[in-house]
Amino acid sequence: MSPSIDKNTRVAVIGAGSMGGGIAQLAAQNGHAVMLFDAQAGAAAKAIERIAADLDGAVQRGKLDAHERAATLERITAVDRVEALEGCGIAVEAIVEKLEPKQALFRALEAVLAPDAVLATNTSSISITAVAQGLKAPQRVIGWHFFNPPTRMKLVEIIPGVETDPALVTALHTLSQAWGKASVDAPNAPGFIVNRVARPYYAEGLRLRAERIAEIAAIDRLQREAGGFALGPFELMDLIGIDVNLSVTESVFQATAYDPRYAPHVIQQEMVRSGRFGRKSGRGFYTYGAQAAKPSAPGITPAQSAPQLRVAADMGLLAPWVDRLRTAGASVLRDERLPAETASIGEVRVALTDGRTAAERAANHKAGMLLLDLARDFSTTTVLGAAASANAAGKLPDLAALCAAAQLELIALDDVAGLVVMRTVCCLANEAADVMTWTGTRAADIDIAMRLGTAYPIGPLAWADAIGAARVSAVLANLQAHYGEVRYRRAPLLSRLTHANGSFHG
């Protein structure tokens, strides 16, 4: 194939839900005539009404003039038969996320569209090769995965199947960029990039809650304010739809031959069984509505006076935290006897979590341990998580008093291995490294995809480079030893970089 797609190419969009309607709007705003079809009577017309309302909002905000609004709407036509899509040069499927309906649709499209028309699927996790199976021309099927809402989210993943003509990949990169998108090459592997690498963000959040590390609101707050993520895992599941998130989890679980790392969590399953889907149902992990109040996540009440903090000569990742305390007027004394990256309040040690519990680490330091969670930026974060061994819990208010002087709130966590942000970041980096290992996907594409597709503050591989592959590997090894589970096994590439002292972007 030598596809030539420009503004004169008519675009067919099949599926008039929020995704399909958004893709239709995007194509029309970029000058294409669009034919919008949905098997449900009236759905396409309703989608056009939603598009009109969205364009009205853009006009009111001064982002669009009235003439362009009218021109965009004139380019979109609702049709009630697949046969009416004849003459379209590219068809984009955005129907239910199930293989059989997608295959049936593409068989119908193959009979209607010209032999050189491109068949693109917006699937978020299904094999492109499987979608194309049984077609006369599987080489014209390609994955073109948008993110919701397509008119605003910058990322698209481009995924070739085994039979996909390479020229299609080039053509869709060109078209994506013409539509103002950042396009990345994604592997035809379970979950592609974003939905695969993002799995630990939800999975570890659910496991942490199951282990009662803290209330849901506290976990979300730590991920937002200390981790720098746009939303915490529970807020995000509520926004996406807990049922939708569970469906993707199940799809990846099945596609990976039921690898236990991707097994759905019972909390997620129970929420769906009870009809708590999140924002769209009014109840999920949080309650929504005019009268609903979001639970708060208060910090530890600080002691009345702050103690002296003794710190090691080399504080490693905690150096910005120490500098912040010192600048705020805290009593900080350098102690050459302390091991690297540790501090001390009296005889109680303070350290950054390494994936072991405070109880385990206190076995080698009888006075007790306080563990700090990771932060994206210790010099600016507004909150930190902290856990204590049983014999050091009374020192948490002292630690909170030191932090309070620097306008830093401390949230108490139960003594769960890896804490919240550190555990999640290491698992995300490991999942990204696994994708690199087995698919050859570029580190840059993975990090771009995660920043633009999920609004992560930094790509997981860039974050791993910043804190060190050896640290990521050590945290995972400690988690695996603690839980005895394969979910924390290290990706081969991560292990190799650890031994070679290398980096993912090196």
Secondary structure as UniProt FT lines:
FT   TURN            7..8
FT   STRAND          11..14
FT   HELIX           18..29
FT   TURN            30..31
FT   STRAND          34..37
FT   TURN            41..42
FT   HELIX           43..60
FT   TURN            61..62
FT   HELIX           66..74
FT   STRAND          76..79
FT   HELIX           82..85
FT   TURN            86..87
FT   STRAND          90..93
FT   HELIX           99..112
FT   TURN            115..116
FT   STRAND          118..121
FT   HELIX           128..132
FT   TURN            133..134
FT   HELIX           138..140
FT   STRAND          141..146
FT   TURN            150..152
FT   STRAND          155..160
FT   TURN            162..163
FT   HELIX           166..178
FT   TURN            179..180
FT   STRAND          182..185
FT   TURN            190..193
FT   HELIX           194..197
FT   HELIX           199..210
FT   TURN            211..212
FT   HELIX           216..221
FT   HELIX           222..226
FT   HELIX           233..240
FT   HELIX           242..255
FT   TURN            256..257
FT   HELIX           260..262
FT   HELIX           266..273
FT   TURN            274..275
FT   HELIX           279..281
FT   TURN            290..291
FT   STRAND          309..311
FT   HELIX           316..318
FT   HELIX           319..327
FT   TURN            328..329
FT   STRAND          332..334
FT   TURN            336..337
FT   TURN            340..341
FT   STRAND          342..345
FT   TURN            346..347
FT   STRAND          348..352
FT   HELIX           358..362
FT   TURN            363..364
FT   TURN            366..367
FT   STRAND          369..372
FT   TURN            378..380
FT   STRAND          383..388
FT   HELIX           390..395
FT   HELIX           396..404
FT   TURN            405..407
FT   STRAND          409..412
FT   TURN            417..420
FT   HELIX           421..439
FT   HELIX           443..454
FT   HELIX           460..467
FT   HELIX           469..483
FT   HELIX           486..488
FT   HELIX           492..500
FT   TURN            504..505
//
